[in-house]
Each structure stands twice: as structure tokens, then as C-alpha cells.
Amino acid sequence: MPSGKAPGPDRLTYLYYKTYLHIFSPYLVRLFNLYLTGTPIPTTDLTSYLSLIPKEGKDPTSCSNYRPIALLNSDLKLFSKILANRLAPLLPKIVDSDQVGFIHGRQAGDNTRRAIDLLEIIERNKTPSVLLSLDAEKAFDRLSWPYLFRLLSHLNLSGPYVRALEGLYSKPTEYLQLAGQSHRPIKITNGTRQGCPLSPLLYALSIEPLAAAIRNTPDITGIKITTKEYKIALFADDVLLTLSNPLISLPALHRLLNQYSALSGYKLNITKTEAMALHLHPYTLETIQTKFQYKWKTDHVTYLGIHLTPQYKSLYSANFPPLIQQTKQQLQKWNSAPISWFGRISAIKMNILPKFLYLFETIPTEVNTKTFKEIQTTFHKFIWAQKRHRISKSTLTTPTNNGGLGVPLLQKYYEAANLRQLLAWSHWNPTTKWAQIESLQSTDKHLNSIIWSINKPLPLPSTLLSSTTLTIRTWNKLKIKHGLASLYPVNTIYLRNPNFSPSLSPTFHNIWATTNLHTIKDLLHNTTHQMLPFAEIADKSPGPRIKMYEYFHLRHFLSPYIRQRRNTPPTPFEHMALGGLPQKGLISRIYKLLTEPPEDSLPQHLYIPKWHRIINRTLTNTEWSEIWNNAKRMVTCTKQKEHIYKIMMFWYHTPDKLNKLFPNHSPSCWRHCGQRGTLEHIFWDCPVIQPYWNNIASIINTLIPTQLQKDITTFLLGQPFPNLPKHLQTLSNHILTSARLSIAANWKSPTPPTITELLRRVNSNKDFESRIARLSNQTQRHMDTWQIWEFRGLANPQPPLDFLPNAER
């Protein structure tokens, strides 16, 4: 559980429990086990604070436009989390894949892509239908407890688990907090408390009978594709219906909703329910509009924040331009704020990027390169506060572990989101409804075989949906450019594969599919990489026996795959594809493949050869990785951390650089040493600054067990000292960061900074790190780092500092 969450009425935080876990854990285990036996939970523990969060874009003067969040006591929330963790693995088996909200391995994009696919099929076939987005009034808060427990009993969930749930819902009360004050307690008699880890899981269970009833009611007809029918998609209480024959389907739907409402407490807000008629006869449309007072729309229906349009080609204009405009306005508003260089990058990563990522994941539509360039330019202008760029764009967007600053490349994230969808076709039988729909449109070919074609890309069937075509074209564009596929990928499905003509026969693929050996990798031995013996494969077929001649045909087809498998391992992307969907962090991992340089090669940063010339040697890849990793954890303060990057990347306008920009400007060092004022001279080589660095070296050598030599790569560029314990390296980082900052603070001054100024900066940073350590429960680590500093008397230095060769007295 995260330490920073607000506590309930007892005011005990998660950090409190984590700190004293060694004391509390035996008692908590005993207490939670008592709850499982049916021991009543104390009423004080069932009490929570009710915090009202205004809904974005809604009228704040209306009570219905606030979301009630229950702040539970930490121990009760911990118990609820344990129960939620036990229930979560069961939900994918109990709840149909139509429901994607809060179910492990499912996400919002599964239902939006499915809806987009169905809308395109409706448009192609001109199917008279209605798209309906139901709005439930306070769905979580209205759930009937008797209904919930009858449902759990019907699902054969009983025993200690249900007794614990009954305890949680016995006599809960809430205190409404307004203006920082809590009023008299409110008794709760229905609903699942938003803020409880169990709440979304229990709601997903509670609405499943409604979804099942809709699927099984013949009078409610959906969109049919071959033998499959698609009626309902859910994300928790957000319900989307694709219904044909609305004159019969809609009355049947409302009869069912009324029955469900009487049992569960569900209430449809019909005036906020959005509906869009598709290819209906004017008489039919007039009839249903008169009978059902939905919010009828013609251009789009909003579902999960996405505007679903009747035509696929309208998806981009309905969703992306508003976000782009909002982003520009937001960055313009922030531009004049006193935000640090790194702070601006973090603002883009944390506030802007997630909004675009959500669209990339939920809307499979083409976004042209010009649009990405426009947005990227907006990012860069904000980062530089509308001023001149001082670092190349490639360095700016390279990941930090490769020596860049990690500014998001939106086009690469868009491509990564598209490639993620490719993995849905790694299975013989698709695991999501949208992949099932798109597979049904691929005629006799399995989509996997089109993707992993060993020859030139196969022609795409004309029946493919636009979403599928976009994903495959993105793949064909990127697979060679980024080395995503090998010549003979072993994750290829050999069934319904046009490169293996026998597999196109229904008899062949129906029999061989029963073996559950669907990919070429499945047919190969894990260590020898030879094809499995005929007898072993035949034993896996529960139905009709496979034929020996089929086995030999297949072995001949596999021979080039086997030869490559012996010598060449699968690519990282092929490893991902073997896992299919879902997988954790897929988009980030694919983005990394698309943006990182080839293995064992240095990124092409302009600053790297400059430093090689300065230090008169070539640093290895390992040494540069050490420098970049050390820079990321140099200090906690963002303002100070960015300073090492400014030096590393030649950010500063030194006299030498100013002379190149403005020839009339003197290139000489402002300390009147008569030498050219390059970056390395101003910060290191200048004779006036050298005594300052000598003093710093003396300070560091009094704090560490070994004597370190003063060197530009460690003192200025930030390479870690060899064989130095972690806590001493951290302390050295703080000292050297303060040393560099002191020079920058005396920019254009003819005199160097003083050691007194340096010590003041270090101690100020020490106090800051101490506060951070307390907040993050890292006090012991902080003490380990700074104890030698305090022992040497540097936390409160008193002159003279006799151990310095040039001490200030």
C-alpha cells in the first residue's frame, strides 16, 4: 500500500504500520483471522471520512456532480486489500470479457476498439441499429447489499471470505468532511464505498447478471458476425450497447433494466443516456425517439471519454484536435511560471503524455507525421520557455539511461501503442472481443500469419477492418527499421497460414488445433530445437488422430525455422509476442525498443566527442553508462540535478560560445587569466579556480578511507569514484554538485567561490535531504550518508579548517 495515502478517522497512516510492522504483524494476522471467523468488526473501525471530489467539467453547485470518496482507517483498508487480492484472480473466470473494468489483464481500450470495429461493420453493411451509452445514477452508491450477498451465494462463494465481507458491510458509518470539519455520523445501508479496494471488484460482479441477461435475451439483438453476436460492453458501470432491430430490442432492454433495478438498486438516468441512430428508417427513428427520451446524438456518442463516431474516418477529428488545442493552451499558461528546466520536462511526462497515451491506446486511427511534429515543437518551445534551444533535439528526446533527457517522442509512443495491439493475434483463439471481431474479418487467413510472413508482406484481405489495417501497416513499416523480427520467427502460427498451404484446409487446422500446439515454437523441443516426435504430438490430439504424412509436410515447412533457431535467438519483440496479451508495461517496453540505440553502441550525442577531446581519451560504453546513471541519482533536488546535465551537455554560455554567436564578444576568461573561456576552462582548467578544486579534493579525502586523485571526469563530468561504498559516493555527489553550483552562482565573477560558500550549500542540501528522508521513511540511509560529515565537524564548521592546503582563516 502506498505510504502517501490519506488516513481515516484514526489518523494512523500506512507509513506508521510499515515502520512498526515487526511489532504489529502478529496482532494484525490474529485480528484479520478473527474477522474471517465472523467476529464483528468494531464500529470505530467501520467508520470513515467522506471526502467529496468535484467531477471535472460538471456544475460544482449541484450535489450530484461530486464523487464521494471514503477515507478508511488504514488497518481496515489493508484487510480489504487482502480480500481484494484473493478475489481478483477469480474474476476473469467468473466475469465475461465484455466487462473490462478493474479485471486483471483487461483495459478500456479493449472495449473502445471493439466499438470502433462494430461501428465500421455497421457502416459497411448499412445495418439499422442504435449505439447506446447508459448513464447510471450513483451506480456504486446504490448497490443493494441483500442483492450482493444473494449473488455471492449463487456463485458458490461462501465460508470465511463471505463472513468477512458481511463484517465489512454490517454497520458502517461515515463522517462528511466540509471545510475541514466533520459533522454527525451518517449510517450507510447500501452501496460499495469508493475508496475501498474491494469496491470495484464487487461492483463488477454485481453487474454481471445484467450483462449475462442481455446476452441471453433473444429479443435484444446485437451485431452479428458469422456465428457471433455482440451486444454489450462494460467498464464497471459504464455500459455501451450495440443493438440492431431497435423497435424490439429497446423495449426488451428496458424491461430487463427494470427487473435488474428492482433487485440491485440500479437506476438509469435516461436523460443523460446518449444514443446514436445508425441507418434507421425515418419512421423507426421517430418512433423510438418519441418513446425513449435519451440524449440523441448524430455526430458521436461519448464512452469512457472517447467520442465514438459513425464513420471511422471521423475518429481523428472528433478526438485529437480538442486535446492538441487543450495542450497548447495549458503549456502557454504554464510558460511564464517559474518552473525549472527539468520541471518542465516532468510536467510534460506527468500531465500531458498520459492524455495522449490514453487516446493512442483507445483509438486505433491514423495520426499523420505533421501533427506529431507540431505537438513535439510545442513541447520543445515550452521546455526552453520560448527561448533558443541549447541542446540538440535528439539528445533531448533520448532516454536518460542513454545520455538524454527523456522528453517523450509522441510518434514513438503512438507506434508502440499500435504494436502492442499486434500481440493480440499471438494466440490461435483471440483473448479479447475486438481481436475476435477482427479475426473474423480476415477470411481464411490467420492474422498472425500475415504479420509474421517470412517472404515479402502478404497482400491484406479487402475484408480487413481499418483498425487491423492500420496496425499491420505500422508493423510493416517498423519491423525491419528497428530489427523487431527475425527472418524465420518461431512465434508464427502455422495454422491457416498461406505460406504453408496444407494448413488452409479446414480438416487440417481443425484437427491440429486440438493439440494446443499452435505456434512453431510449440512444435520445437526447448533445448534441442528439433521438431517434437510424431508420437508426442499425436498424444496431444484428443479428437481425430493426426496423419503421419501431415507431420512430414509440417517438418519440411519447419526446417528453415529450426536452422535459424539453433543459431539466432528470437528478437526482444518476438519474446513479447510469444507472451501475447496481457503483459505488464508493454507500451513502455516497446517504446524502449524503438528509441534506444543498438546494443553495444554509443548514442550519437554531440557532447560525447567534445568530452573525449577534453579528457584526451575515449570513454567506454560502460563508463558513459556509469556517468549517466550517477547523474540521475546525483541529488534529490531537481533544480540541482539538472546542473550536472547542463555541464555534461555544454549548456552554459561561456565566453568562447558567446564569441562564436557574437563575434564582437571577447572569448577570454573573465577571471583575467588571459586564456580562452571554454566550458572546461571556466569550470576546471582556469588557474584561478584550481585552488578551489584542491580544497574540495582535500575535503573529500578527509571523508573517505582512500585517497582520491583530482580528475576532471569524476569531479566535473560526474563519473563515480572507483570502489567507493554507495553512501560515500552519495556524499561525494552532494559535495561536487554544490561545488559546481557555487561556480555557476559566481558566473562572470573574477574571483572563485569560497569554501565557506560551498559548505553553506552542502549543509543546506543536507537539511533538504533530511526532510525528504523523513517523508520517505529513509532516515537510516540518510544518517549513513551524512554521519562522517557531521563527525568531521563540517555540519557546523568553525574556522580555521586546518586540513585544507589553502584554508580560509
N, C-alpha and C positions, 0 to 999 in steps of 0.2 A: 504494500500500500504506500502511495507517495506521502512523504513527510509533510508537505506543504498544505495539505487539505485542512479546511476549517473544521474545528471540532464541534461536538454537540453541546448540550447544556452542562455537562460535567467539566467542560473546558480542557479535557485531557487530550493531547494531540497524539498522532501516530509516532512522532519523534519520542515522546515520553515512553510509549510502550516499547519502541525499538531499543531505546537506551537501557531500559531495565528489563529487557526480555528474559535475561538469565534468571531474574527473580520471579517475574510474573508467569512465565510459560507453564510451569506445573499447575498453578492455580487456574489459569485460563483453560487449560486442557480439561481439568476436572469440572470446571463450570460449564463448558460447552457440552461435555458428555452428559451432564445433568439435564441440560436443555433438550438433548436428544431423547432422553427417557420420558419427557413430558413434564419435567419440573417447571413451574411457571416462571417466566422471565419477570424480574421486578419491574413494577410500573415506572420507576425512575429511569430504568434503562430503556424502556419503550417510549420515552419522551424525546421529542426532537424540536429543534427550532425550525420554523418555516420561513424561508427566505424567498421573496418574490423577485423574479428576474423578468424585466420587460422584454417582450418579443420584438425582434428587430423589425422596423418598418411599420409597427402597429400603433394605434392610438393609445398613448400612455394614460389617458383619463378613464379608460374602460378596464374594469377588473378582469374581464375575460382575456385581456391581452397581456396577462402576466403568467409566467411559468412558476408554479410553486415547487421549490426545491427543499427537501427535508435534510437538515443537518443532524445526522445521527451521532450518538456517542460512539467513540472510536472502537470500543470493545464490541459493541453490538454490530457495527459495520464490518468488523473483522469476522465475526461469526457469520454474518450474511454473505460475506465474500467466500468463505469456506463452502457454504451451501451452494452458492452460485457456481463455484469451480467444479462441484460434484455434478450439478445438473447440466452444465454447458456441453460436455461430451455426448450426452444423450439426445440433445435437441436435434442435431442433423438427422438422427434416425427416426425421430417422432414427427418432426415438422417438415412438411413438403418443401421442396426447393423453390416453390412460389414465394415463400417468406425468406427474405434475405436480411432482415433487421436483427442485429445482435446475435446472429447464429454464426458459429465458428466456420471460417472458410468462405463466407458469403459477404457480398458487399453491394452497395447501392447501384453501382454500375451494371451489375447483372440484370437488374430489372429495367433500367433506363435503356440499355442496348436492346433488350428483348422487346420493349415497347416500340423503339425506333424500327426494329425489324418488322414487327407486326404492322405498323403503320405503312411501311413500304409495300408489304404484301397486299394490304387493303387497297392501297393506291393502284397497284398493278392490276388487281383483279376487279377493281371498282365494286368492292363488297359493301353493301349497305350496312353500316354499323355505327356504333357510338363508343367514343372514348370517354370514360367516366373516372374522375378523381374524387373519391369520397372524402369528406371532411367530417371527422368525428369530434363531437364536443367533449373536451376534457376526458379523453379516452382512458388514460391511465387512472385518473381520479375517480371515475365512475364504476370501475370494475367491481362486480358483486363478489363478496367473499364466499357465500354459500355456493355460488356457481363455480368458483375457482376450485374449491375443495371437492365438489362433486366431480369435476373434470379430472382432478388428480386421481381420485378413486377409480374413475372409469379407465384411466391409463395404467392402472395397477401400480400406482405409486403409493406406497403405504409405509407403515413402520416408523422407526425413529426419525426419518427425514421429514415425513409429513407432520409428525408431532412437533418437530422443531419449527416448521412453518406455522403451525397453529399457534405456537407460543409467540411468534413474531407478530401475528395478527390478532392477538387476544384482546388487549385493551390499550392500543397505542394512543398517545395524545401528542398535540403539537402546540407550541407557543409561537404566535405570529409576531415577528420582529418588524417593527416600523420605527423609523428614525432612531435606531439603536436601542429601542425599548421593547421588552416583551410584555404581552398582555396575558389575560387569564387563559388557561389551557383550553384547547379545542379537542373534543373527543372525535376520533376517526372511526368510522363504521364501514367504509368501503374504499376501494382503490388500492393501487400499489404505489408506495411512496417513491417519487422521483428523487433520486439521491441514494437509494438503496441498491446495492449491486444485484440483488435478485429481481428487482422490479422489471427491467426489460425482458428478462428471460420468462418470467411468469406471464407477462402480457403476450409474448409471442405464443406461448402455449394456449392462452385463453382465447385468442382469436382464430386459432387453427380450426376449431369445429365449424366456424362460419365459412372459412376458405374451403374446407372439405365439402360442406353442404353445397356451396356454389358450384364446385367442380362436378358434383354428382347429381345436380338437378337438371334433368333433361330439358326443361322449359327455358333454362338460362343457357343460351348458346353463345359460344365464343368464336374465335377464328380458327378454322380447320385447315390443317396442312397434312395431307395424306391421311394417316390414321390418328394423328394427334390433334388435340383441341386445346386452345389457350384462352382462358377466361380472366384469370385474376393474378395480380402481382402485388406483393405486400412488402413494406418496410415498417415493421412494428404496426402502428395504427394507420399508416399511410397506405391506402388501398387504391389500386388502379385496375379498372376493368375494361376489357376489350370485348364488346358484346355485338353480335350480329342479331338480326331479327328483333329489333328493339321493341316492337309493339307487344311481343310476348315476353321477351327477356326482362324488360324493366319492371313490369308488374310482378313477375315471379321473383325478381330480386328484392323488391320492397316487401313482399310477403315474408320472405326469408329473413330480411333485416329486422322486421317487426318481431318475429319469433325469437331471434337471437337477442334483441334488445330486452324483451321481457325476461329472459333468463339471466343475462350478463350485466345489464345496466348500460349497454352501449346506446348512444344517442347520435343519430345522424343529423348534422347541421346542413339541411338541404339547400339553404340559400347560399352557403359557401362552397357547396359541392360543384366542381367545374365539370362541364360536359361539352363535347365537341361532336357534332354530327358529321358523318362521313358518307357521302354518296347516297343520301336518303332522298326518297321521293318527297316533293314539297308537301304533299298531304300527310305523309307519315311524320315528317318533321314538325308540322304544325300541330298534329295530334299529340305527340309526346311533349312538345314544349308547353302546350296548354295544361297537360296533366301533371308534369313534373317541373316544378319551379326551381330548376338548377340555375347556376350561373352559366348560361350558354355562351360559348366562345366560338369564334370562327377561325382565328389565326393560330391559336395554340392553347394547350392545357398545361398548367404548371404541376409538376410532380417531382418531389424531392429537390426543389429549387431549379429544376430544368424545364425549359419551355419545349414541350413536345409539339411539333408542327405536323400538319397533314402531309406535307411533301418533305422528303429527305433533303432536298437542295436548300430548304429554308432554315435548316437547323443552325447553320453558322450565323446567319444574320439575326436570328432570334436570341442567340445566347452570347456570342463572343463580343460584338461591338459594345453592348452595355458594360461588360466587365472591363474592356480596354479603356473606355471613357472614364469609368469609375477609378481605375488605376491611375490614369493620368492626373485626374483631379486630386486624388489622395496624395500622390507624390509631389504635386505642385504645392499642396497645402503644407506638407512636411518640409519642403525645400528650405524655407527660411528658419526652421527650428535649429537650435544649436546641437545638432547630432554629430557624433564623431564619424570618422571615415568608416570604421568597422561597424558602427551602429547603423549606418545607412544600409550596409550590406545585409546586416541581420534583420533590419526592417523588411527588406525585400524577401528574404528567406522565410521569415515567420509570418508575415502578414499578407504578402502579395502572392507568393508562389503557391501556397495551399489552395487558393481560389482557382488559379489556372489549372492546377493538378486535378482538382475535382471535375472540371469540365473535360479535361483530357481523358479521364477515366470513365466518365459517364456518357460522353457524346462522341461516337465514332464518326467524325466528319472531317473533311479536309480543311486545313488551315494553310494558306499559302506562305511562302518564304518571305514575301514582302511584309506581311503582317508581323511575323516574328522579328524581323529586322527593326520594324517600327517600335515594337514593345521593348526590344533589347536596347535600342538607342535611348528610350525613355528611362530605362533602368540606369544606364551609364551617366546620363545627364544628372540624375538625382544623386548618384554616388559621388560625382565630382562637384555637386552643388552649382551646376550650370557653368563651371569654370573649365579651364584647359585640362585635358587628360594628361596625367604624369606617368602613367603605366600603360603598356600595350593592352589591348582588349583580350588577346589570347591569354596573357598572364592573369588578367582579372578574372577570367572565367575558368581557368584550370583549377581542378580540385586542390584543396590545401595540402593534402599529403603528396602532391606532385609539384609543390612550389608555387601554386597560385593562390588566389583569394576566394575561390569557390563561389563566385557570383553565378547564380543559376542561368544555364542556357535553356531557354524555354523550348526551343525547337527540339533539343535533345530529349527533354522530358516528354514532349509530345510524342516523339518517335519511340521512346521507352514504353510509354503507356500503350501505344499501338502494338509493340512487340510482345508486351505482356499478354495481350488477348490471344496471341498466336498459340500460347501454351494450352489453351482450352481444347485444342484439337490434338493433344498428345495422347488422348485416350481413344480407344475403339468406340466406346459409348460415351458421348459428351456428358459432363457432370453438371452443366448449367443449362437452363432452358434456352438462353439465347444461342448457345453453341449448338444445341439440338435443332433449333429452328434453322440456323444457317447451314447445318449439315444436311438437313432435309432438302435444301435448295441446290445441293451440289450434284444432283442426279446420281450417276452410278459410281462416281469417284469419291474416295475419302479425302477430305480436305488436307489431312496430314500428308498424303502422297503428292499433292500439288505443291505444298510448302517445301518438302524435302526432296524434290525431284533431283535425280543425280545428273540429268542432262540439262540442257537449257530450260528455262522456265516453261512449264506446260501452259498451253492456252487456257484461259479461265472460262469455265462454262458460262454461257449467257444468262443462265438462271440464277447466278450468284447474286446475293443482295449487296447493296452499296457498301455496307459496313464490312462485309467479308472482303470485297474487292480492295477497299482502302487498306486493310490490314495486310493482305498479301502483297500488294504493290509496295507498301512501306518495307516489308521484309525483302523483297527482290532488290530494292534499291540499296539496302544496308548490309545484306548478308556477306557480300564479297568485300565491300569497302572496309568493314570493321572485323573481318575474319570470324564471323559468327557461326559459319557452317563449314564442316569438312567436306571432302569430296564424296564420301560414302557414309552419311550419318546413320548410326545404328539405332537412333530413335525413330526411324522411318517405320510406319505401319505398312506391312506388306500386303494386307487385305484390301481389296478394292483399289489396287494400285496399278495405274495404267502402264508403269514400267515393268510390271510382272503380269502379263496377260492372263495366265490361269486364274489369278485372284479375282478377276472381274466376273467370273462365273458365280452366280448365287449359290450353287451347290457347294463350290469350293469354300467361299468365305463363310457360309453358314456353318459348315462342319468345323473348319479350322478355328473359327471364333470361339467355339466351345472349349478349346484348350486353355483359354486365358493367356495364351502366348501371342500377343498382338503385334509387338514391335520386333525388329530384327534382333535387338539386344536380348529380348526374352528367349530367343531361339539359340543363343550362344552360351557356352559354358563360361562361368565367371572368371576362371583362371586360364584355361587353355584357349578360350575364344573360338573353339570349334563348335560346329552345329551339334546340338543335343542328339543323342541316338534316337532312331526311329521308335524304338520300344518305349522310351521315356516320354516322348511326345504323344504317342498313341494312348498311353495310360491316362493322359490328362483329358482325353475326349470322352465325356460321359455319354454322348449320343452315338450316332453312326461312326464306325471306325474310319480313320483316315487311311488313304491308299499309299502304298509304297512308291508308286510312280509319282504321286504328288510330292512326296518327300524329296525324291531325287530332283524333280523340277525346281523345288524351292532351294535345295542345296546348291544347285548350279547358279541360281539367281543370287545367292548369298556370298558366293566365292570372292568377289572383289571387296565386299564389306569385311569379310574375315581377314583378307590380306592386309587391309588398312588398319583393322582393329589391333593387329599384332604390333604394328609399328607406330601408330598415331593415336593418342588418346582423344576422346571427344573434346570439343571446344567447351569453354565455360558456359556458353549459351545452350549448347546441346545438353549439358548436365542439368541446366534448369528445365529444359524441355522434357527431359526424362521424368522429372518430378511432376509435371503437369500443374494443374491448379487445384487447390490454392497453395501458395508459398508465401512466407513472410518476407516483406521488404523487396518484392520483385522489381518494382519500378526503379528504386534506388540502385539495386544491383545491376540492372540493365543499363541505367544511365551511366554508371561507373564504367561499364564495358565500352560505351560509346564515346566517353570523354577522356579516358586515361590513355597515355602513350603506350606504345608496345612495350612488353616486358623487357627488362634489362636495357632500356634506352632512356636517356635523359630527355626531359621536355625541352622544347626549343625556346627557352626563355632568353630574352636579350641580356638579362643581367648575369647569366651564368658565365659566358666567355669574358665579360668585364671583370668578374671576380677572379677568374683564372689568370688574367693578365696582372691583376693587382698583387695576388699572393705568389705569382710566378710558379704555379703548379696546377695540375688538373685534379680537381676533387672527384672521387669516385661516386657512383650512384649511391652507394651505401652512406658515404659521408654527407652527400646532399640530403638524403632521407633523414639522417640524424639531425641536420640543421633545421629542416622543415618541421620535424616532429617536436624538436625543442622549442622552436618559435611558437608553436600552437599552445604549449603549456608553460611559456616563459613566466607569465604573471596572470592573475585573475582579471585585473582591471583592463577593460577593452581599450581605453584611451592609451594606456601604457603598452599594451600588447602590440598595437598597430605600429608602434615606433620602430620595433626591430624589423618589421616588413618594409617600412619606409627607407631604412638604411639598406637592407638587402636589395631592394628594387630600385635604388638610386632615385628616390622620390624628391629629395631636397634640391632647392635651387641654390646651388653653390656658386661662387664667383665664376668658376670655369664654365658651368652650364649657362649662367646668365650672359656671359660673354659670347657664347655661341648663339643665344637667342637675340641679344642686343650687342652688336659689335663694339659700340662705344663704351660698354660697361667693362671695367677693369677685371681681368681674370686673376689678379693677385689675391693672396690670402689677406684677410682683413686684420690679421694679428701682426702685420708688418714684418713678416719673416722673409719677404722677398720671393716666395715660391708660389707656384700656380695653385689656386684654391680648388682642387678637385675634392670629391667627397671623401676619399680615403685620406687626403691631406688634412682637411678640416677636422675630421673625427679622430685621426690616428697619427699621421706622419709629421704633423707640424711640430717643430722643436719646442714651441711654447706650450703645447698640450702634453708632451711626453712625460714631464714630471708628474702631472696629474694621473696618468695611467700607471706610472711607477708606484705612486701611493696606493692606488686601488689594488694593484698586484700584491703589495705588502699586506693590505687588509685581508684579502682573500687567503693569503698564505698563513696568516695567523689563525684562521678558522678551520683549516683542513689539515689532515695528517701528513700530506705530501707537499713538496714544493713545486708549484706550477710555474712554467715559463710564460712570460707575457707574449701573446701571439695574436695577430690580427684576426685569424679565423675563429678563435674562441672568444676573445674579448669584444670584437666588433661584429663579426658575422654571426656569432651565436652557436658555433659548433660545441657540443657538450665536451666537458673535460673527460679524458680517458680514465676509466676505472674509478670514478668518483661515486660514492654512495648517493642514492637518489635524493635524500634530504639535504645533503651538502650541495648537490647540483642545483636544487631548487633555491637554496640560499644564495648561491653564486649568481643565479639568474636574476634574482631581485637586486643584487648589488650592481651587476653590469647594466641592467635596464635603467636603474637610477643614474648610473654614470653617463650613459648615452643621453638620457633625458636632460641631464644637467648641461651637457654641451649644447643640445638643441635649445634649451631655455636661455642660453647666453649667445644666441645666434647673432653674428655680426659684432660681437664684443671683442675688443682687442686683448682682453685678459681671459684666462681659462676659468672654469668653475672652481670653487674651493671645496676642500674636503668637508668642511662644516656644512656646506650646502648639500653635498652628497649624502652625508649621514642623516641630515634632516629629511631628505627624500626617502631614504631607506626606512627610517623609523615611521614615517607617515604611512608608507606602504605596508609595513609590519602591522600597524594598528588596523588598517583596512582589511588585511588578510585575516586578522584575528576575529573581526566581526563576521566575515564570511565563514570562517571555520565554525563559529558558534551556530550560525544559522544552518549549516550543512552537516552538523554533528561530526566535524573533523578536527576537534580541538587537540586530540593527541598528536595527530600528524603535524599540526601547526606548531605544537610545542617541540616536537622532534626537530623540526626545521630551524627554529629560532633560538633554541636553548644555548647553543655555543655563542651566538651573537650577544645574548644577554650576559653569559658568563664572562666574556671578554670586556664587558662594560661598555659596549657600543650602543646599547639601547638608551643610555643616558650618558654620553661621552663627556669627559671632563679634560680639557687641555692641560698640559701638553700630551699629545699622542706620541710617546717616545718610540714606538715600534715603527714609525714611518720614517723613511730616509729623508723626506722633505716635509716633516710635520709642521702644521701651523701652530705656532706657540703664542 
